[in-house]
Amino acid sequence: MPYLTNNDKEEIKNSVDYLSDTLERKPIESFVGYINYLNFVFIKRWIKKNGKKYFVFAAITGTLICCILEIYRRLIAPYEDSKIQNNGDIE
């Protein structure tokens, strides 16, 4: 996970807050589609700016994989651990 300066995080947080507020007004079932669209548009624009090169594609896919791993490590694994504590482990 990249560690950004507080100023950079604040700028990004403002944009994320706006997008989150927009998504919260949509039905929960459409959340996945909106997230997919936002990610795709952002990545497509980054490719347009930086060119269709192996490095660009590798950077994008690597970043997405790292993001997935970070989601699992920081959000899903603790949730799973709490469920094991509550309900017992698989025998």
C-alpha positions in Angstrom: 0.0 0.0 0.0 1.5 3.3 -0.9 2.0 5.8 1.8 1.1 9.3 0.6 1.7 12.7 2.1 -1.1 14.1 4.2 -1.7 16.8 1.5 -2.0 14.2 -1.2 -4.3 12.1 0.9 -6.6 15.1 1.7 -6.9 15.9 -2.1 -7.8 12.3 -2.9 -10.1 12.1 0.1 -12.2 15.0 -1.2 -12.7 13.3 -4.5 -13.5 10.0 -2.9 -16.0 11.7 -0.6 -17.7 13.2 -3.6 -17.9 9.8 -5.4 -19.0 8.0 -2.3 -21.8 10.5 -1.7 -22.9 10.0 -5.4 -22.8 6.2 -5.0 -24.7 6.2 -1.7 -27.7 7.7 -3.6 -27.7 4.7 -6.0 -29.3 1.2 -5.3 -26.8 -1.0 -3.5 -27.2 -3.6 -6.3 -25.6 -1.2 -8.7 -22.5 -0.5 -6.6 -20.4 -3.2 -8.3 -21.2 -1.7 -11.7 -20.3 1.8 -10.6 -17.0 0.7 -9.1 -16.1 -1.3 -12.2 -16.9 1.7 -14.4 -15.0 4.2 -12.2 -11.9 1.9 -12.2 -12.1 1.3 -15.9 -12.5 5.0 -16.8 -9.6 6.0 -14.5 -7.3 3.3 -15.9 -8.3 4.0 -19.5 -7.4 7.7 -19.1 -4.1 6.8 -17.5 -3.3 4.5 -20.4 -4.2 7.3 -22.9 -1.9 9.7 -21.0 1.0 7.2 -20.7 0.7 5.2 -23.8 0.0 1.6 -24.7 3.3 0.0 -23.4 4.1 -3.1 -21.6 5.3 -1.2 -18.5 2.0 0.7 -18.3 -0.1 -2.5 -18.6 2.1 -4.2 -16.1 1.9 -1.3 -13.7 -1.9 -1.3 -13.9 -2.3 -5.0 -13.4 0.3 -5.1 -10.6 -1.4 -2.2 -8.8 -4.8 -3.8 -9.1 -3.5 -7.1 -7.8 -1.8 -5.3 -4.9 -5.1 -3.5 -4.2 -6.9 -6.8 -4.1 -4.4 -8.2 -1.7 -4.6 -5.1 0.5 -8.4 -5.4 0.7 -8.1 -9.1 1.7 -5.3 -8.5 4.2 -6.9 -5.4 6.0 -10.6 -6.0 5.5 -11.6 -9.6 4.7 -9.1 -11.6 6.8 -10.0 -9.8 10.0 -13.7 -10.3 9.3 -13.0 -14.0 8.6 -11.0 -14.3 11.8 -13.9 -12.7 13.8 -16.3 -15.2 12.3 -14.0 -18.1 13.3 -13.9 -16.7 16.9 -17.7 -16.5 16.9 -18.6 -19.7 15.2 -15.6 -22.0 15.5 -13.1 -23.1 12.9 -13.6 -25.7 10.2 -13.0 -29.1 11.5 
